[in-house]
Amino acid sequence: MISDNTFDWLADLSPAFAAMQAWRDGSYNEDSVFHLVYHTDRPFAISCGVGLLAEHLRRFRFTPDVIQRLSRRCDEHGRALFDESFLNYLQRLRLRVHLLAPPEGMLLLPDEPLAIIRGPYAQILLMESALRWLMWRSSQWATRVAAERWKRGDWTEEDTPLAPPGGFYPDAWKIRAEYIGGAMADDILATIREPSRPPDPTEGLICKWRIAHGPLQDTPEPVLTQIRRVYKGNHALGDIWLTDKMEEQASVSRTSAHIHDLRTQRDKTLKFTRFQNVYQPALAKGVPVMPLPRLAYLRQRTLKQLEAFHLGKLEEYPHGYRVN
């Protein structure tokens, strides 16, 4: 049976050390863009966990107790690990980060980020553990289960299983993600009884934390800030990658676009009847703004996405930056 073990967000201090270095060198407040990327050998990823991130940010603060815990951390010589000025900065901090993410249960193509995060450099660094555990790990769990149903060609169910019990600790996060990914009812019950299973040995376990634009980048490449998924009727035709400038110039009334397809390394024209912005606001100046549907709805979104994309050849599905 799952146990309610409160997660210790201060167990890994590497994000705090990185943020303190930014505080020391003066880059802490520089506007930056990060991508949270999930790499997998599977042909797709399932977005998951943004609801957990929103719940976490409603709960977590640099309270006096947290600051005291950090101030007591010392090295082998008894010296404080954190500068007093940095701890004062944390105590005064008000999150100003903007985060865009696909709705949970949406299918993403390889190298399409799970989240696009923009804001002060040090603030984004401080969010790394939460993004890694709540979004990246949830997407890993959901994708693994969804890939099993994809392989079987099984994406319909007459009765949606009851949503699992909630909780804010890793075992509950895993059960939630596997439910959204489409885990069968018996598997959900088995996971509740014995949740701590080892990870799939074939699954890459590296969380790609990519600085798209920031103080550490000397020669910035195009910064992906939005993807338009274009359709003819209900059939998805391709993903158009956009920078801020491209998005400003891309008229919403146009029904065709040219892209540089990253799969074939060739330019391709897409003609469509409508489009959908893949990335939706999840945080605005640190405040959660994305609506949180019921888990059963998110599960059905996953299954509908698997069904829709399985009709075409996913390995040939075009995606890449828009070109003039």
C-alpha positions in Angstrom: 0.0 0.0 0.0 1.3 3.5 -0.8 2.7 5.4 2.1 2.4 9.2 2.6 6.0 10.1 2.7 6.4 13.9 2.5 8.9 14.8 -0.2 12.0 16.7 1.0 12.6 19.4 -1.6 15.9 20.3 0.1 17.4 16.9 -0.3 19.1 18.0 -3.6 20.7 21.4 -3.1 22.3 21.7 -6.6 19.6 24.1 -7.9 20.2 26.3 -4.9 23.9 26.3 -5.4 23.5 27.2 -9.1 21.1 30.0 -8.2 23.6 31.3 -5.6 26.3 31.4 -8.2 24.0 33.5 -10.4 23.5 35.8 -7.4 27.2 36.1 -6.9 28.0 36.9 -10.6 25.1 39.3 -11.0 23.3 37.2 -13.6 20.5 36.2 -11.3 17.9 38.7 -12.6 18.7 38.3 -16.4 15.7 37.4 -18.5 16.2 33.8 -19.7 14.3 31.0 -21.5 14.7 27.3 -20.6 13.3 24.2 -22.2 12.4 21.1 -20.2 13.0 18.3 -22.7 12.1 14.6 -22.4 14.2 12.3 -24.6 12.9 8.8 -25.3 13.5 6.1 -27.8 9.7 5.9 -28.3 8.1 7.8 -31.2 6.3 10.2 -28.9 6.0 11.6 -25.4 2.9 12.3 -23.3 2.8 15.6 -21.5 2.0 15.1 -17.8 2.5 16.7 -14.4 1.8 20.4 -14.9 -1.1 20.1 -12.5 1.3 18.8 -9.8 3.6 21.7 -10.5 0.7 24.2 -10.0 -0.2 22.5 -6.7 3.4 22.6 -5.5 3.8 26.3 -6.2 0.7 27.0 -4.3 2.2 25.2 -1.3 6.0 25.8 -1.3 7.5 29.0 0.0 11.0 30.0 1.3 9.6 30.2 4.8 11.7 31.2 7.8 12.0 27.4 8.6 13.4 26.7 5.1 15.8 29.6 5.4 17.0 28.3 8.8 17.5 24.8 7.4 19.7 26.2 4.6 21.6 28.5 6.9 22.6 25.5 9.1 24.1 23.6 6.1 27.9 23.6 6.5 30.9 22.1 4.7 33.5 19.7 6.3 35.2 22.7 7.9 32.1 24.0 9.5 31.7 26.9 7.1 28.1 27.9 6.0 27.4 26.7 2.5 25.1 29.6 1.7 25.9 33.3 1.7 23.8 35.4 4.1 23.0 37.8 1.3 21.7 35.0 -0.9 19.5 33.7 1.9 18.1 37.2 2.3 17.4 37.2 -1.5 15.5 33.9 -1.1 13.5 35.2 1.8 12.4 38.2 -0.2 11.8 36.3 -3.4 8.5 36.6 -5.2 8.3 34.2 -8.2 8.0 36.1 -11.5 8.4 33.1 -13.9 6.1 32.5 -16.9 5.7 28.9 -17.9 4.0 27.5 -21.0 3.1 23.8 -21.2 1.0 21.5 -23.3 -2.3 20.3 -21.6 -1.7 17.0 -19.8 -2.3 14.0 -22.0 -1.2 15.7 -25.2 1.2 13.8 -27.5 4.5 15.5 -28.3 7.1 14.7 -31.0 10.8 14.1 -30.3 12.6 17.1 -28.9 9.5 19.1 -28.3 9.7 20.5 -24.8 7.5 19.5 -21.9 7.7 23.2 -20.8 9.0 26.5 -22.0 10.0 28.6 -19.0 10.8 32.3 -19.1 11.8 34.6 -16.3 14.7 35.7 -14.1 17.7 33.4 -14.5 18.1 32.4 -10.8 14.3 31.9 -10.3 14.2 29.3 -13.1 17.3 27.6 -11.7 15.5 27.3 -8.3 12.6 25.5 -10.0 14.7 22.7 -11.5 13.9 20.0 -8.9 10.1 20.7 -9.1 10.2 20.6 -12.9 12.3 17.4 -12.9 10.2 15.5 -10.3 6.7 16.8 -11.1 6.7 17.3 -14.9 9.6 15.3 -16.4 9.2 12.2 -14.2 5.4 12.3 -14.6 5.8 12.5 -18.4 8.2 9.5 -18.3 5.7 7.4 -16.4 2.8 8.4 -18.5 4.7 7.9 -21.8 5.8 4.4 -20.8 2.2 3.3 -20.1 0.8 5.0 -23.2 3.5 3.4 -25.4 2.3 -0.1 -24.3 -1.2 0.7 -25.4 0.1 2.2 -28.7 2.0 -1.0 -29.4 -1.2 -3.0 -28.7 -3.4 -0.7 -30.8 -5.7 -0.4 -27.7 -7.1 3.1 -27.0 -10.8 2.6 -26.4 -12.5 1.6 -23.2 -16.2 1.4 -22.4 -15.7 2.4 -18.8 -13.0 4.7 -17.5 -11.5 3.4 -14.3 -12.0 5.4 -11.2 -9.2 8.0 -10.6 -6.7 6.9 -8.0 -6.5 8.6 -4.6 -4.5 11.8 -4.5 -1.5 12.6 -2.5 1.6 14.8 -2.7 4.5 12.4 -2.6 6.4 10.3 -5.3 4.3 7.1 -5.1 1.1 9.1 -5.6 2.7 11.1 -8.5 3.6 7.9 -10.2 0.1 6.4 -9.9 -1.5 9.6 -11.1 0.8 9.7 -14.2 0.3 6.1 -15.1 -3.5 6.6 -14.8 -3.3 9.6 -17.2 -1.1 7.5 -19.5 -3.8 4.9 -19.8 -2.8 2.1 -17.4 -5.3 -0.7 -17.2 -7.5 -0.9 -14.1 -5.8 -4.0 -12.7 -2.4 -2.4 -13.2 -3.5 0.7 -11.3 -4.6 -1.4 -8.4 -1.4 -3.4 -8.5 0.6 -0.1 -8.5 -1.4 1.2 -5.5 -0.6 -2.0 -3.6 3.1 -2.0 -4.6 4.1 1.3 -6.2 7.9 1.4 -6.0 8.8 -0.5 -9.1 12.2 0.0 -10.7 12.4 2.1 -13.8 12.4 0.6 -17.3 16.1 -0.2 -18.0 15.6 0.8 -21.6 14.4 4.3 -20.7 16.8 7.2 -20.7 16.9 8.7 -17.2 18.6 12.0 -18.0 16.4 15.1 -17.6 17.4 17.5 -20.4 17.5 21.0 -18.9 18.3 23.3 -21.8 19.1 26.9 -21.7 17.5 28.3 -24.8 18.5 31.9 -24.0 20.3 33.2 -21.0 23.5 34.5 -19.5 25.4 31.3 -20.2 24.7 31.3 -24.0 27.1 33.3 -26.1 25.6 32.5 -29.6 21.9 32.0 -29.2 20.2 29.7 -31.7 16.5 30.2 -32.6 14.5 30.1 -29.4 11.4 28.0 -29.7 8.5 29.7 -27.9 5.4 28.1 -29.5 4.3 25.2 -31.7 1.2 25.4 -33.9 -0.3 22.0 -34.6 -2.1 22.3 -37.9 -5.1 20.2 -39.0 -7.2 19.4 -42.0 -10.5 18.7 -40.3 -9.6 16.6 -37.3 -6.5 15.1 -38.9 -3.2 16.5 -37.7 -0.9 17.5 -40.6 2.3 18.7 -38.8 3.8 20.9 -36.1 5.1 24.3 -37.0 7.8 25.5 -34.6 7.8 29.3 -33.9 10.1 31.8 -32.3 8.6 35.0 -30.8 9.3 36.9 -34.0 7.8 34.1 -36.2 4.7 34.0 -34.1 4.2 37.7 -34.4 4.5 37.5 -38.2 2.4 34.3 -38.6 -1.1 35.5 -39.4 -3.9 33.5 -37.8 -5.9 33.8 -41.0 -3.4 32.0 -43.2 -4.2 28.4 -44.3 -0.7 27.4 -45.4 2.8 27.5 -44.1 6.3 26.5 -45.1 8.5 24.6 -42.6 11.9 23.1 -42.5 11.1 19.5 -41.6 13.6 18.3 -39.0 13.0 14.6 -40.0 13.9 15.0 -43.7 15.9 18.2 -43.5 13.8 19.5 -46.4 11.4 22.3 -46.7 7.7 21.3 -46.8 4.4 23.2 -47.4 1.5 22.4 -45.1 -2.0 23.4 -46.1 -4.5 23.3 -43.3 -8.0 24.4 -42.2 -7.2 25.2 -38.6 -4.5 25.2 -36.0 -4.0 24.7 -32.2 -1.3 26.3 -30.1 0.4 23.4 -28.3 1.8 25.5 -25.4 -0.7 27.1 -23.1 0.0 29.5 -20.1 0.4 27.5 -17.0 2.2 30.1 -14.8 1.9 33.8 -15.2 4.4 35.7 -13.0 4.6 32.6 -10.8 0.9 32.2 -10.4 -0.9 29.1 -11.7 -3.4 30.0 -14.4 -4.0 26.7 -16.3 -7.4 25.1 -15.5 -7.0 21.6 -14.0 -9.6 19.1 -15.5 -10.5 15.9 -13.8 -8.0 13.1 -14.1 -10.5 10.9 -16.0 -10.7 13.7 -18.7 -6.9 13.8 -18.9 -6.8 10.1 -19.4 -9.3 10.2 -22.2 -7.3 13.0 -23.9 -4.3 10.6 -23.9 -6.3 7.8 -25.5 -7.8 10.1 -28.1 -4.4 11.4 -29.0 -3.0 7.9 -29.4 -6.0 7.0 -31.6 -5.7 10.1 -33.8 -2.0 9.9 -34.4 -2.0 6.2 -35.0 -4.1 6.7 -38.1 -1.0 8.2 -39.8 2.6 7.3 -39.9 4.0 9.0 -36.9 7.6 8.5 -38.0 6.8 10.6 -41.1 4.9 13.3 -39.2 6.5 16.6 -40.2 7.7 19.1 -37.6 10.2 21.9 -37.7 10.7 25.7 -37.8 8.6 27.9 -40.0 10.4 29.4 -43.0 9.5 32.3 -45.2 
